C-alpha cells in the first residue's frame, strides 16, 4: 500500500510515528536483483560498531530521502476506511456536463 501510505503522509502526517533521513538507491542492473532498494543510515560513515560497521557506502547516485519507519496502525486503518467509504463528490465540471 505504498501509494495509500504516501497520501496519508500528505493528508495526516501525524499517523506516522517514526521517520529518518537515509540514503536510498535502487538497483537497475539487468539481473536477479533488478528493482531492489538499498538503504544506508544518514551517518553511515560515522558508525564504528553494530550492524552498520564496515558496510559499503551508498553509490554516488544514491539520494538522501525521508523514510517513514513506523505508523499508528489503528489510526491508519480508520483513516483509510473513512476515505474509502465516504460518498463520492462530483466535481463542478462533471455536474455541468451531466446537466448539459
C-alpha positions as MATLAB code, in Angstrom:
seq = 'XXXXXXXXXXXXXXXXXXXXXXXXXXXXXXXXXXXXXXXXXXXXXXXXXXXXXXXXXXXXXXXXXXXXXXXXXXXXXXXXXXXXXXXXXXXXXXXXXXXX';
ca = [
       0.000    0.000    0.000;
       2.776    2.496   -0.735;
       0.521    4.924   -2.638;
      -2.095    4.971    0.126;
       0.584    5.484    2.766;
       2.091    8.422    0.855;
      -1.336   10.062    0.611;
      -1.804    9.537    4.356;
       1.579   11.212    4.933;
       0.415   14.226    2.931;
      -3.095   14.472    4.422;
      -2.497   13.300    8.007;
       1.259   13.099    8.752;
       0.724   12.512   12.485;
      -0.281    8.904   11.643;
       3.421    8.162   11.174;
       5.296    7.784   14.445;
       8.890    7.344   13.303;
      10.969    8.522   10.357;
      14.602    9.074    9.459;
      16.732   10.582    6.733;
      18.540    7.807    4.891;
      20.421    7.319    1.667;
      18.466    5.198   -0.807;
      19.477    3.579   -4.065;
      17.592    1.312   -6.475;
      19.460   -1.393   -8.380;
      18.912   -1.112  -12.111;
      21.302   -3.809  -13.341;
      19.600   -6.372  -15.563;
      19.961   -9.333  -13.202;
      18.059  -11.082  -10.430;
      18.317   -8.022   -8.159;
      16.710   -5.538  -10.547;
      14.496   -3.163   -8.558;
      15.997   -3.989   -5.143;
      16.102   -0.926   -2.894;
      19.095   -0.374   -0.635;
      19.193    1.946    2.389;
      22.029    3.430    4.464;
      21.806    5.464    7.658;
      22.339    9.167    7.041;
      25.504    8.990    9.142;
      26.627    5.548    7.919;
      30.267    6.642    7.668;
      30.367    7.568   11.390;
      29.306    4.107   12.603;
      32.076    2.302   14.482;
      30.157   -0.653   15.909;
      26.960   -2.582   15.415;
      25.362   -3.778   12.199;
      26.475   -0.759   10.131;
      30.173   -1.108   10.981;
      32.302   -1.757    7.925;
      29.437   -1.652    5.470;
      29.928   -0.367    1.966;
      28.618    3.119    1.492;
      25.901    4.300   -0.836;
      26.680    4.739   -4.510;
      27.337    8.281   -5.759;
      23.853    8.234   -7.298;
      22.074    7.457   -4.031;
      19.874   10.231   -2.736;
      19.177   11.410    0.799;
      15.467   10.727    1.378;
      12.935   10.889    4.209;
      11.983    7.296    5.114;
       8.846    6.505    7.121;
       9.714    3.767    9.601;
       6.584    3.205   11.697;
       2.945    4.189   11.908;
      -0.035    4.000   14.209;
      -1.753    1.049   12.517;
      -5.144    1.645   14.131;
      -5.221    5.298   13.065;
      -4.107    4.407    9.544;
      -6.813    1.732    9.255;
      -9.508    4.161   10.470;
      -8.246    6.892    8.127;
      -8.119    4.530    5.144;
     -11.589    3.050    5.740;
     -13.060    6.522    6.268;
     -11.683    7.742    2.941;
     -12.874    4.657    1.064;
     -16.402    4.752    2.464;
     -17.136    8.474    2.022;
     -19.694    9.377   -0.643;
     -18.108   10.355   -3.932;
     -18.329   14.078   -4.611;
     -18.812   15.129   -8.203;
     -16.638   17.917   -9.475;
     -18.395   21.064  -10.746;
     -17.126   20.202  -14.246;
     -18.769   16.761  -14.137;
     -22.019   18.268  -12.798;
     -22.063   20.807  -15.672;
     -21.552   18.063  -18.274;
     -24.367   15.979  -16.751;
     -26.780   18.897  -16.940;
     -25.830   19.869  -20.491;
];
